[in-house]
Amino acid sequence: MKLVEMFEDKAHLYLVMDLVTGGELFDRIVARGSYTEKDASNCCKEILIAVGYLHDIGIVHRDLKPENLLYQTADEDARLMISDFGLSKMEDTDTMATACGTPGYVAPEVLRGKQYGKAVDCWSIGVIAYILLCGYPPFYDENDATLFAQIMRGEYEFDSPYWDDISDSAKDFVQHLMTVDPNTRYSCQQALDHPWISGSDQKDVNIQGSVSEMMKKTLLKAKWKNAINATTAVNRMKIMGLGSKAESTAEGSAE
């Protein structure tokens, strides 16, 4: 989404932005009558192209999640837009060691409090792709310390029966994005070159029913926890003395 112009008076600052009227990505999928791997692949391709452009000009979004993916119009062939750049930063700035983002989508290196880069966005795209294929998130726990430990370990599964009809190529695509080591994680361009995006590896099976049902529950949980971000959760873990415990648990598992 473009910031077109800014105006201000004595009381307000006005931001003139693109008009986006097509609604959120997941809401449209839930409302559809048919939805296949090819549709999921096309969504991921649009996201990768947009984020790849941002990365090329040095911008890291840092808060990619389904709520920030909007369709430009209500038309069937509307473009998918990325919104909410409130946490975005230029790469290699001092603040690129700050814990921020949304629990469930934040990359392991962010939680470790280390300097990080644009690979954090690629992790988030992997999480989004996972949900697009099954309807529920790869990481979820009511306890923040447990959730963050899962993420730092990269502990997720392709559960049966939800993943039984999903192609091996789709699973391989997700695994290359949700790789704990940011140095081996796929970049946007590498992901775009993956056969599940660039080729015809997608299964032509309608998965709308199962995805839609699980996605409705995911949306409810996301809206319920909408006010909690990763910064809040990390601070809470520090206060409770859980941050080091979660990291040591994650490192112990990796060994």
PyMOL commands that set and color helices and strands:
alter all, ss='L'
color gray80, all
select helices_A, chain A and resi 25-31+37-56+66-68+94-97+108-111+119-134+144-153+168-177+188-193+195-198+208-224+230-240+243-254
alter helices_A, ss='H'
color red, helices_A
select strands_A, chain A and resi 3-8+13-17+59-60+69-71+80-82+89-90
alter strands_A, ss='S'
color yellow, strands_A
deselect
rebuild
show_as cartoon
